[in-house]
Amino acid sequence: MRRDRSAKIVATLGPSSATEDRITALAEAGVDVFRFNFSHGSHDDHRARLDMVRRIEKARDRPIGVLMDLQGPKLRVDRFESGRITLARGDAFRLDLDATVGDQRRAHLPHPEIFQVLEEGIELLLDDGKIRLEVERCGADFAETRVKAGGPLSNNKGVNVPGVVLPIDAMTEKDRRDLQFGLDLGVDWIALSFVQRPEDMAEARRLIAGRAAVMAKIEKPSAIDRLAEIIDLSDGIMVARGDLGVEMPPEVVPGLQKRMVRACRDAGKPVIVATQMLESMIGAPAPTRAEASDVATAIYDGADAVMLSAESAAGDYPVEAVEMMNRIIRQVERDDLYRSYVDAHHAQAERTPADAITLAAGQVAHTMQASCIVTYTTSGATAIRASRERPDRPILGLITRMPTARKLALAWGVHAVFTDDCHDLDEMVAKARQLAKDEGFAEPGSSIVITAGLPFGTPGATNLLRIAWVT
């Protein structure tokens, strides 16, 4: 299952991809990491799907990553007498803590935290921004609003409060139960929703305690304001453009996407671009040209991965969506312009042996036209550092821990292979030669560039660069 591309594909599992045959087909079509969306499905559903993924992984002898996406707080209006109302521009509409079923004039909003931060003039967005309300008067348990943009509003639609930091934890009690379940199950990545501040990530790291990698979903404008701190506390970032586009003007989101991708590249943290990438393929066998261009733009920017949501979870063409994404990535990465875009920006190397060796490895591999760069790693730091440089040679990551190999399934350009640790330098070089040949990267007579840390098994101690020829 060697991929002939560097960027990775993340696909969400759901009703359209719930069987072992379908998950196998998705993996063969190009999925590197499977996303488990804990906003839907039972624990039994997720356990069964993870068991399938692990069986497929074993059968194909290729690490497959599993990303657990926590639901996070869901802010919603309550129910209406008739199940649905229609608001017109200029209507007065009240939101309050009264649990009485709503009507044309008012609705129950069961979130006292929202009322705590409301002020006159603040806008409330309902149903993904389709309904816009402006607060005219408010108190600890109510808000009198005026409809600025109307339309139909039905039961349990979402509420967004742009421009304010809500006094709400990123993890609900449900999330905490789900988190413990996922950690016991052995997921590789945890994606935290509703991140507003660095403290949200610090709390998640404390609870996860190193048992999985931690990803921040950037979907709140307040997270943008403290992006550098959040990236510092994360192992990766998801650019969650759907919710971000509700709370911010749509024209702002593309620039923010580029900014986040670059910030993650600078930090050496994997970044996923997500939401509505091939949305029309939920019900059609081919995407729009605009969607294909959207995926391509993320690849030109150097994103580690692009993600499918409903396309693979609930759509009519899940395998075709993965195949299409795979073709778009391959086409972009073969484009002569691709290298010029990726090479236009490189992270500032630190004055450390690890950064010096990794930077040199890419340059040596390019000059030698080596078949690949081989990185030995226990923690994954060596391979991630190589990935950050976006070299023009593939990265063969020889990983001594399976959880690390699965985590690196998300990293740009890294072909992860789980293998035993080496005892001396000669064994390391021999293994690198053999695996480079076995995995289809090198042929007899070609060169490979090897980076590793001595003594072996020391996490993060990259201090060796070696050129070897495959026999």
LINSULDA-V154979 format. One record per residue. N is the residue number from 0. RES is the residue in three letters. SS is DSSP state (hx for helix, st for strand, lp for the rest). OMEGA is omega in whole degrees, -180 to 180 (* if undefined). Layout:
n	res	ss	omega
N	RES	SS	OMEGA
N	RES	SS	OMEGA
This chain:
n	res	ss	omega
0	MET	lp	175
1	ARG	lp	179
2	ARG	lp	176
3	ASP	lp	176
4	ARG	lp	-179
5	SER	lp	178
6	ALA	lp	-174
7	LYS	st	179
8	ILE	st	174
9	VAL	st	180
10	ALA	st	-179
11	THR	st	176
12	LEU	st	180
13	GLY	lp	-176
14	PRO	hx	-179
15	SER	hx	-176
16	SER	hx	-172
17	ALA	lp	-179
18	THR	lp	-179
19	GLU	hx	178
20	ASP	hx	-179
21	ARG	hx	178
22	ILE	hx	175
23	THR	hx	-180
24	ALA	hx	178
25	LEU	hx	179
26	ALA	hx	-180
27	GLU	hx	179
28	ALA	hx	176
29	GLY	lp	-178
30	VAL	lp	178
31	ASP	lp	-179
32	VAL	st	176
33	PHE	st	179
34	ARG	st	175
35	PHE	st	-176
36	ASN	st	-177
37	PHE	lp	167
38	SER	lp	-178
39	HIS	lp	174
40	GLY	lp	179
41	SER	lp	175
42	HIS	hx	179
43	ASP	hx	177
44	ASP	hx	-177
45	HIS	hx	179
46	ARG	hx	-179
47	ALA	hx	-179
48	ARG	hx	179
49	LEU	hx	176
50	ASP	hx	178
51	MET	hx	-179
52	VAL	hx	-178
53	ARG	hx	176
54	ARG	hx	178
55	ILE	hx	178
56	GLU	hx	-179
57	LYS	hx	-178
58	ALA	hx	-177
59	ARG	hx	177
60	ASP	lp	180
61	ARG	lp	-180
62	PRO	lp	177
63	ILE	lp	-179
64	GLY	st	175
65	VAL	st	-180
66	LEU	st	177
67	MET	st	-178
68	ASP	st	-179
69	LEU	lp	-176
70	GLN	lp	-175
71	GLY	lp	180
72	PRO	lp	177
73	LYS	lp	-179
74	LEU	lp	-175
75	ARG	st	167
76	VAL	st	-178
77	ASP	lp	-172
78	ARG	lp	178
79	PHE	st	-178
80	GLU	lp	-177
81	SER	lp	-179
82	GLY	lp	-174
83	ARG	st	173
84	ILE	st	174
85	THR	st	180
86	LEU	st	179
87	ALA	lp	178
88	ARG	lp	-180
89	GLY	lp	178
90	ASP	lp	169
91	ALA	st	-179
92	PHE	st	-175
93	ARG	st	171
94	LEU	st	-178
95	ASP	st	-179
96	LEU	lp	177
97	ASP	lp	-174
98	ALA	lp	177
99	THR	lp	180
100	VAL	lp	-174
101	GLY	st	177
102	ASP	lp	-176
103	GLN	lp	-174
104	ARG	lp	-175
105	ARG	st	176
106	ALA	st	175
107	HIS	st	174
108	LEU	st	-169
109	PRO	lp	-178
110	HIS	lp	-179
111	PRO	hx	-179
112	GLU	hx	179
113	ILE	hx	-179
114	PHE	hx	-180
115	GLN	hx	-174
116	VAL	hx	-178
117	LEU	lp	174
118	GLU	lp	177
119	GLU	lp	178
120	GLY	lp	179
121	ILE	lp	177
122	GLU	st	171
123	LEU	st	-180
124	LEU	st	-180
125	LEU	st	176
126	ASP	lp	178
127	ASP	lp	175
128	GLY	lp	180
129	LYS	lp	177
130	ILE	st	179
131	ARG	st	-179
132	LEU	st	176
133	GLU	st	-178
134	VAL	st	177
135	GLU	st	179
136	ARG	st	-178
137	CYS	st	178
138	GLY	st	-175
139	ALA	lp	-177
140	ASP	lp	-180
141	PHE	st	171
142	ALA	st	173
143	GLU	st	-174
144	THR	st	174
145	ARG	st	-178
146	VAL	st	178
147	LYS	st	174
148	ALA	st	-173
149	GLY	lp	-180
150	GLY	st	180
151	PRO	st	178
152	LEU	st	-178
153	SER	st	-175
154	ASN	lp	166
155	ASN	lp	177
156	LYS	lp	-175
157	GLY	st	179
158	VAL	st	174
159	ASN	st	179
160	VAL	lp	-176
161	PRO	lp	172
162	GLY	lp	179
163	VAL	lp	173
164	VAL	lp	-178
165	LEU	lp	179
166	PRO	lp	-176
167	ILE	lp	176
168	ASP	lp	179
169	ALA	lp	-179
170	MET	lp	174
171	THR	lp	176
172	GLU	hx	176
173	LYS	hx	180
174	ASP	hx	-179
175	ARG	hx	176
176	ARG	hx	179
177	ASP	hx	-179
178	LEU	hx	180
179	GLN	hx	178
180	PHE	hx	-178
181	GLY	hx	178
182	LEU	hx	177
183	ASP	hx	-180
184	LEU	hx	178
185	GLY	lp	175
186	VAL	lp	-174
187	ASP	lp	180
188	TRP	st	173
189	ILE	st	176
190	ALA	st	-177
191	LEU	st	179
192	SER	lp	172
193	PHE	lp	177
194	VAL	lp	179
195	GLN	lp	-172
196	ARG	lp	180
197	PRO	hx	-179
198	GLU	hx	177
199	ASP	hx	179
200	MET	hx	179
201	ALA	hx	179
202	GLU	hx	178
203	ALA	hx	180
204	ARG	hx	180
205	ARG	hx	-178
206	LEU	hx	-177
207	ILE	hx	172
208	ALA	lp	175
209	GLY	lp	-178
210	ARG	lp	176
211	ALA	lp	174
212	ALA	st	-173
213	VAL	st	-179
214	MET	st	176
215	ALA	st	172
216	LYS	st	-180
217	ILE	st	-177
218	GLU	lp	179
219	LYS	lp	179
220	PRO	hx	180
221	SER	hx	178
222	ALA	hx	178
223	ILE	hx	-178
224	ASP	hx	-179
225	ARG	lp	-173
226	LEU	hx	-177
227	ALA	hx	180
228	GLU	hx	-180
229	ILE	hx	177
230	ILE	hx	-179
231	ASP	hx	-177
232	LEU	lp	-176
233	SER	lp	170
234	ASP	lp	179
235	GLY	st	-177
236	ILE	st	170
237	MET	st	176
238	VAL	st	-175
239	ALA	st	-167
240	ARG	hx	-178
241	GLY	hx	-180
242	ASP	hx	179
243	LEU	hx	-180
244	GLY	hx	176
245	VAL	hx	-174
246	GLU	hx	179
247	MET	lp	177
248	PRO	lp	-177
249	PRO	hx	-177
250	GLU	hx	-180
251	VAL	hx	-171
252	VAL	hx	-180
253	PRO	hx	178
254	GLY	hx	178
255	LEU	hx	178
256	GLN	hx	180
257	LYS	hx	180
258	ARG	hx	-179
259	MET	hx	178
260	VAL	hx	-179
261	ARG	hx	180
262	ALA	hx	179
263	CYS	hx	176
264	ARG	hx	178
265	ASP	hx	-177
266	ALA	hx	-176
267	GLY	lp	179
268	LYS	lp	179
269	PRO	st	-180
270	VAL	st	177
271	ILE	st	170
272	VAL	st	-169
273	ALA	st	170
274	THR	lp	171
275	GLN	lp	-177
276	MET	lp	176
277	LEU	lp	-170
278	GLU	hx	-176
279	SER	hx	180
280	MET	hx	169
281	ILE	hx	-178
282	GLY	lp	-178
283	ALA	lp	-176
284	PRO	lp	180
285	ALA	lp	180
286	PRO	lp	169
287	THR	lp	177
288	ARG	hx	179
289	ALA	hx	179
290	GLU	hx	177
291	ALA	hx	178
292	SER	hx	179
293	ASP	hx	177
294	VAL	hx	-178
295	ALA	hx	-180
296	THR	hx	179
297	ALA	hx	180
298	ILE	hx	176
299	TYR	hx	180
300	ASP	lp	179
301	GLY	lp	177
302	ALA	lp	178
303	ASP	lp	-173
304	ALA	st	171
305	VAL	st	-168
306	MET	st	171
307	LEU	st	180
308	SER	lp	-179
309	ALA	hx	-179
310	GLU	hx	-179
311	SER	hx	-177
312	ALA	hx	-173
313	ALA	lp	-176
314	GLY	lp	-180
315	ASP	lp	-174
316	TYR	lp	-175
317	PRO	hx	-179
318	VAL	hx	179
319	GLU	hx	178
320	ALA	hx	178
321	VAL	hx	179
322	GLU	hx	179
323	MET	hx	179
324	MET	hx	178
325	ASN	hx	-179
326	ARG	hx	179
327	ILE	hx	-179
328	ILE	hx	-178
329	ARG	hx	-180
330	GLN	hx	180
331	VAL	hx	-175
332	GLU	hx	174
333	ARG	hx	-178
334	ASP	lp	180
335	ASP	hx	-179
336	LEU	hx	-173
337	TYR	hx	-178
338	ARG	hx	-179
339	SER	hx	177
340	TYR	hx	-177
341	VAL	hx	-178
342	ASP	hx	-179
343	ALA	lp	-180
344	HIS	lp	174
345	HIS	lp	179
346	ALA	lp	176
347	GLN	lp	-180
348	ALA	lp	175
349	GLU	lp	-179
350	ARG	lp	180
351	THR	lp	176
352	PRO	hx	-177
353	ALA	hx	180
354	ASP	hx	-180
355	ALA	hx	180
356	ILE	hx	-177
357	THR	hx	178
358	LEU	hx	180
359	ALA	hx	-179
360	ALA	hx	179
361	GLY	hx	-180
362	GLN	hx	179
363	VAL	hx	-180
364	ALA	hx	178
365	HIS	hx	-178
366	THR	hx	-179
367	MET	hx	-171
368	GLN	lp	-179
369	ALA	lp	180
370	SER	lp	-180
371	CYS	st	170
372	ILE	st	-179
373	VAL	st	178
374	THR	st	171
375	TYR	st	-178
376	THR	st	174
377	THR	lp	-178
378	SER	lp	-175
379	GLY	lp	-175
380	ALA	hx	-179
381	THR	hx	-180
382	ALA	hx	178
383	ILE	hx	179
384	ARG	hx	176
385	ALA	hx	179
386	SER	hx	-179
387	ARG	hx	-178
388	GLU	lp	-179
389	ARG	lp	-178
390	PRO	lp	179
391	ASP	lp	174
392	ARG	lp	177
393	PRO	st	-180
394	ILE	st	176
395	LEU	st	-179
396	GLY	st	176
397	LEU	st	-166
398	ILE	st	-176
399	THR	lp	176
400	ARG	lp	-178
401	MET	hx	177
402	PRO	hx	178
403	THR	hx	179
404	ALA	hx	179
405	ARG	hx	178
406	LYS	hx	-177
407	LEU	hx	174
408	ALA	hx	-179
409	LEU	hx	-170
410	ALA	lp	-179
411	TRP	lp	170
412	GLY	lp	-175
413	VAL	st	171
414	HIS	st	-172
415	ALA	st	176
416	VAL	st	178
417	PHE	st	-177
418	THR	lp	177
419	ASP	lp	177
420	ASP	lp	179
421	CYS	lp	-178
422	HIS	lp	178
423	ASP	lp	-174
424	LEU	hx	-180
425	ASP	hx	178
426	GLU	hx	180
427	MET	hx	-179
428	VAL	hx	179
429	ALA	hx	180
430	LYS	hx	179
431	ALA	hx	178
432	ARG	hx	-175
433	GLN	hx	-178
434	LEU	hx	176
435	ALA	hx	178
436	LYS	hx	-178
437	ASP	hx	-176
438	GLU	lp	174
439	GLY	lp	-180
440	PHE	lp	-171
441	ALA	lp	175
442	GLU	lp	178
443	PRO	lp	-179
444	GLY	lp	179
445	SER	lp	-179
446	SER	st	172
447	ILE	st	177
448	VAL	st	-174
449	ILE	st	170
450	THR	st	-179
451	ALA	st	177
452	GLY	st	175
453	LEU	lp	-2
454	PRO	lp	-179
455	PHE	lp	178
456	GLY	lp	178
457	THR	lp	-176
458	PRO	lp	172
459	GLY	lp	-174
460	ALA	lp	180
461	THR	st	-177
462	ASN	st	-176
463	LEU	st	174
464	LEU	st	-175
465	ARG	st	172
466	ILE	st	179
467	ALA	st	177
468	TRP	st	-178
469	VAL	lp	-179
470	THR	lp	*
